[in-house]
Amino acid sequence: MANSNVTEQNASREASSNKKARKPKDAFCMVNEKYRNILFHQMQKDQVEVKKMVFEEALKQIEGITKNGYLSTLRDIVLNRLVSNLKFSKDCIDLSLNPFAAAQNIAMSGKKQVEKVLSFGIESVYKADDITFLNDELFSEGEMAKARFSSVSTSPSESQLNEASKLISAVKQVLEIMNGSDSDRAQSA
């Protein structure tokens, strides 16, 4: 009997060790999830002011994150993951989207959505006729820079306030050069 209990305990331990422990979601992700859920139930979800109010409500409902903390993380995803990605920026240009605004909306849709867009492109992930909402800019470049770089004793520099615009401009120049190289190769072939 004692031997049977030991075997059951070992089997129980093995079963529980095979299960992956779920890592708790970070506050940024929880705000995004709450934002999406609240926005889904809004009648006028296509209005920027409604989206801003929904964001403020979602932020209030989640503990452990401030608006500055949220905007700082959002800014990092917008600039470092999306806008700096040539494929993403090319998609935005081809679809007449503002890369900064589109990146905000995609980042607020969640990490999985960011990964899908980076892997498959905007047009594959979103219906082509249903992408105009991606041009809704909820937060300005200045708001995000202040959230990221401000402290009690410092303010963001002029360069930091315009970093997103400069990055978008640089990426557009790179894409133009790349397109020029492609057309040069096509003409010489």
C-alpha positions in Angstrom: 0.0 0.0 0.0 2.8 2.4 0.9 4.5 1.5 -2.4 1.3 2.3 -4.3 1.1 5.8 -2.6 4.7 6.6 -3.6 3.9 5.6 -7.2 0.8 7.8 -7.3 2.7 10.7 -5.8 5.5 10.3 -8.4 2.9 10.1 -11.2 1.2 13.2 -9.9 4.5 15.1 -9.7 5.3 14.1 -13.3 1.9 15.2 -14.6 2.2 18.6 -12.8 5.8 19.1 -14.0 4.7 18.5 -17.6 2.2 21.3 -17.4 3.6 24.7 -18.2 3.2 27.2 -15.6 1.5 30.3 -17.0 3.5 33.5 -16.7 1.3 36.3 -15.4 0.5 38.9 -18.1 2.4 42.2 -17.7 0.3 45.3 -16.9 0.9 46.7 -20.5 -0.7 43.6 -22.0 -3.5 43.7 -19.5 -4.3 47.3 -20.4 -4.3 46.4 -24.1 -6.7 43.5 -23.5 -9.0 45.6 -21.3 -8.9 48.4 -24.0 -9.9 45.9 -26.8 -12.7 44.4 -24.7 -14.2 47.8 -23.7 -13.8 49.2 -27.3 -15.5 46.2 -28.8 -18.7 47.1 -26.9 -18.7 50.8 -28.0 -21.2 52.1 -30.6 -18.9 54.8 -32.0 -15.5 52.9 -31.8 -14.3 54.6 -34.9 -13.9 58.0 -33.3 -10.5 58.9 -31.8 -12.0 60.6 -28.8 -14.0 57.5 -27.9 -10.8 55.4 -28.2 -8.9 57.8 -25.9 -11.7 57.6 -23.3 -11.7 53.8 -23.6 -7.9 53.8 -23.1 -8.2 56.0 -20.0 -10.9 53.7 -18.6 -8.8 50.5 -19.3 -5.8 52.1 -17.7 -7.8 52.9 -14.5 -8.9 49.3 -14.2 -5.4 47.8 -14.3 -3.1 48.1 -11.3 0.6 48.4 -11.5 1.0 50.7 -14.5 0.8 54.5 -15.0 0.0 56.3 -18.2 3.7 57.3 -18.5 4.8 53.7 -18.0 2.3 52.5 -20.6 3.2 55.2 -23.1 6.9 54.5 -22.6 6.4 50.8 -23.4 4.1 51.6 -26.3 6.7 54.0 -27.7 9.4 51.3 -27.6 7.2 48.9 -29.5 6.1 51.5 -32.0 9.6 52.7 -32.8 11.9 49.7 -32.1 9.6 46.9 -33.4 7.3 48.4 -36.0 8.4 51.7 -37.5 12.0 50.7 -37.8 11.0 47.6 -39.7 11.4 48.2 -43.5 8.6 45.8 -44.5 6.2 47.4 -42.1 7.0 50.9 -43.2 6.8 49.8 -46.9 3.3 48.3 -46.2 2.2 51.6 -44.6 3.4 53.7 -47.5 1.8 51.3 -50.1 -1.5 51.4 -48.1 -1.3 55.2 -47.5 -1.1 54.7 -43.8 0.7 56.9 -41.3 3.4 54.5 -39.9 3.4 56.1 -36.5 -0.4 55.9 -36.0 -0.6 52.4 -37.6 2.1 51.2 -35.3 0.2 52.5 -32.2 -3.0 50.7 -33.2 -1.2 47.5 -34.0 0.8 47.5 -30.8 -2.4 48.2 -28.8 -3.9 45.1 -30.5 -1.4 43.0 -28.6 1.9 41.2 -29.0 0.5 38.4 -31.2 -0.9 41.0 -33.6 2.5 42.7 -33.8 4.2 39.4 -34.6 1.5 38.6 -37.3 1.9 42.0 -38.9 5.7 41.7 -38.9 5.6 38.1 -40.4 2.7 38.4 -42.9 2.2 42.1 -43.5 -0.6 44.6 -42.7 -2.7 43.7 -45.7 -2.7 39.9 -44.9 -3.6 40.5 -41.2 -6.2 43.3 -41.7 -8.8 43.4 -44.5 -7.7 45.9 -47.1 -11.0 47.8 -46.9 -10.9 47.9 -43.1 -7.6 49.5 -42.4 -8.5 53.2 -42.2 -8.8 52.9 -38.4 -5.1 52.3 -38.3 -4.5 56.0 -39.2 -6.1 57.1 -35.9 -3.3 58.5 -33.8 -4.2 58.2 -30.1 -1.0 59.6 -28.7 1.3 62.2 -30.1 5.0 61.7 -30.6 5.6 64.4 -28.0 3.4 62.6 -25.4 5.3 59.4 -25.9 8.7 61.1 -25.8 7.7 62.9 -22.5 6.5 59.6 -21.0 9.8 57.9 -22.0 12.4 60.6 -21.2 10.9 63.0 -18.7 11.9 62.9 -15.0 11.5 65.3 -12.1 14.6 67.1 -13.2 14.7 66.7 -17.0 12.5 67.1 -20.0 13.0 65.3 -23.3 15.3 67.0 -25.8 14.1 68.4 -29.1 15.8 65.4 -30.8 13.9 63.0 -28.6 10.6 64.8 -29.2 11.0 64.3 -33.0 12.7 60.9 -33.0 9.7 59.1 -34.6 9.4 61.6 -37.4 13.1 61.4 -38.1 13.0 57.6 -38.1 10.0 57.5 -40.5 11.8 59.9 -42.8 15.0 57.9 -42.8 13.1 54.6 -43.4 11.3 56.3 -46.4 14.6 57.4 -47.8 16.0 53.9 -47.5 12.9 52.5 -49.2 13.3 55.0 -52.0 16.9 54.1 -52.5 16.0 50.4 -52.5 13.2 51.0 -55.0 15.7 52.9 -57.2 18.1 50.0 -57.0 15.4 47.6 -58.0 14.3 49.7 -61.0 18.0 50.2 -62.0 18.5 46.4 -62.0 15.2 45.9 -64.0 16.3 48.4 -66.7 19.8 46.8 -67.0 18.4 43.3 -67.4 
